[in-house]
Amino acid sequence: MKILPLRGHASLRALNVFHMLMMGLKMTPSYMTWSYEDFFEMIQKCPPEKQKTFIREAANLVAIEEDELKAVISFACDANGVPYGPANLKNLEPAELVSIVTEVCFEISQMRIDLVTKSEKKNFENSAST
């Protein structure tokens, strides 16, 4: 499956969906006691196929609103190289949607966007120690 460059408003919406999925998975009994940072770091240290397994599990468990789903699928192309759009939603089976969400969210997971910058974290650690 080809994934288009992650740009524009829809890419931010897709990033939000990815984090919502990961937070939803983190809230399951298996991971509930983990901090979000530790949970996310554990996933990032896994091999790519294992990372996709976590994302697929989250996509199967966490509800995604239609506008969120539209944003995510807009970055994937079908077998003919045509980007998926809102019209495709009614024709895609749940397994196909999960597969698309998994692939797009995996690409998003490879981006490095820190929730807190290193300088902010350093400033916080310095202020907490005083």
N, C-alpha and C positions, 0 to 999 in steps of 0.2 A: 504494500500500500504506500503510495506516495503522499508525503506530508508537505504541505505548502509552507512557505516562510511565515513565521509567527509575527505578524505586524498588525497595527491598527487596533481599534477599540475591541474588536472581537477577540484579539489575542489576549488582552487584559481580562476579558470575560472568561476565556478558556483557562487562563492562569488561575483565576478565582475558583473555577470549577475543579481544577486539579487539587487545589488546597482544600476545598470543601470535601472532596472525595477522601483525601488522606486524613483529614480530621475525623470524618465519619468512620473510617476504618480504625483509627486510633481509639475511638470511643467504644469499640467492641470489647467484650470481656478479656480477650487475649492480650490487648495492648493498653487497656484503660489506665494502668498504673504508671505507664511510661510518660515522661515529659514529651511535649510535641517535638522539641529539638532532638532529643535522644531517639525518638521513634523515626523521625525524618532522616537523621544521620544513619541509623541502622539500615534503612531502605537504600540510601544512596551508596552504602558500602557493598551492597549485594551486586552480583553479576546482573547484566541487563535483563536476562530472561526471568530471573527471580523478581526484579523490580517490576517487570510487566505483570507477574503473577499477583503482586500486591495491588497494583492499579486495577487489574481485572477483578480482583476480589472486591475492591472498593466500588467499582462501577456496577457490580452485581448487587451490592448492599445498600448504596446510598441513592436516594431519589434525586433526580436531576430535572429541573424545570425545563419546559420546552425552549424558552429563550436561551438558556444555558446550553442545552443540547445543540441548538442551531449554531451557536458560536463555536462549539467544539468541532462539529462535523464539517464546518465550512473550511477547515484546514486540511481535510482529507480528500483524496481523489479516488474515483472508482477505477475499475480495471482498464477502462478506456482513457484514463487520465483526466476525466471531467470532474471538477470539484463537486462535492456533495452540497446540496442546498436545502432550503426548507421544504421544497416539493418532494424530496427523497424520504423525508421522515415517515410518511404514511406507508411507504413501500418496503422499508427496511425491517427485518425481523429483529427481535431483541438481541440475539447472538451477534448479528451484524453490527448493531449499535454499540454493544459492549466492545466488540473488536475495534471499531473506529475510535471510541472514547479511549480505549487502552493505548492505541498507537499514538494518538495526538497527545494524550497526557504524558506518555513516556517521553516524547520529544520535549514537552514543557519541562519535565523533570530534569532534563539535561542542561537546562538554562541555569545560570548562576545568578539568582536574585535573592540577596539576603534580606531577611525580615528586619534585621538590625545591622547597620553597617559596622565594620570593625572599629571605626573611631567612636561610634556611639556606644558600642559594647565596652570599649576601653574606658571611656568617660564614666559609664555607669559603674564599672568595677572600681575605678578610682574613688568615686563619690561614696560607694558603699563601704569602702574600707576606712573612711575617715570618721 
